[in-house]
Amino acid sequence: GTKELGTKERHDKQDRRPHQNKETNMITVRTQKLFDDRGDVPGWVLITLMTAGLVIIIWGLAGPALSGVFEQAINRVSAF
């Protein structure tokens, strides 16, 4: 036959289910966030454009100086 659960056993069995569901839901939510590859697209576009802009500005300002340093180093090595 069927066994009647005691008060403590019934209470323990009821307590376990919500915790397992809560933990499973938390894991599912974290996993979805981990593998969500959409991200913040406007933010990434902005960061990429700003980085490209900084590279162009720095290259424009420091390019001639770096070319001079590079040519000077090549000339010194070639002299030996």
N, C-alpha and C positions, 0 to 999 in steps of 0.2 A: 503494500500500500504506500500511500503518500505519507511522508513524515511532516508533522506540523513543526514549523520553525518557532523557536523560543523568541522571547522579546529581544534579547541581546543579539541573537543570530539574525533576526529580521532587520534590526537597526543597523548592524554591521553591513549586511548585504545592500541595504538602501544607501548607506554612506559611501560605499565603494563606487557605485555607478556614477554619481555626479563628478567625483574627483577624476575618474578615468576619462569621462567625457570632456571635462574641463582641460585636462592635460593633453588629450588628443587634439582638441580644438586649438590650444595654444601652439602645439607642434605644427599643426596644419597651417595656421596663420603665419608662423615664423618661416616655414618652408616656402609658402607662397611668396612672402616678401623677399626671401633669399633668391628665388629663381625668377622674380618679376624683372624682366629686362627692359621694361619701358622706361623706368626711371623718370627723372625730371628733364624732359627733352628741351624745353626752352632754356633751362639753366645750363645744360651742356652746350647748347648752341651759343649762348652768350659767352661762356667760358672759352670756347674754341675761338670765337671771333676776337675776343679781347686778347687772347694769347697770340694769335696771328698778327694783330695790330701792334702789340708790343715788340714782337720779333722784327717786324718791318721797320718800326721807329728806331729800335736799337741798332739794327743792321745799317740803316741809313746814316745814323750818327757816328757809329764806331767803325763802319766798313772801311773807309779810307785809312784810318789810323791802323787798323788790323792788317790791311794790305801792305802798308809801309813797314810794319814790324816783320811781317812774313817775308817780304822781299829782302829786307836787311839781313834776316837770319839765313836765307838761302844764299845771299852774296858772301856772307862770312864763311859758310860751310864750303862753298865753291872755291873760295880763295885758298883753302888748304890743299 
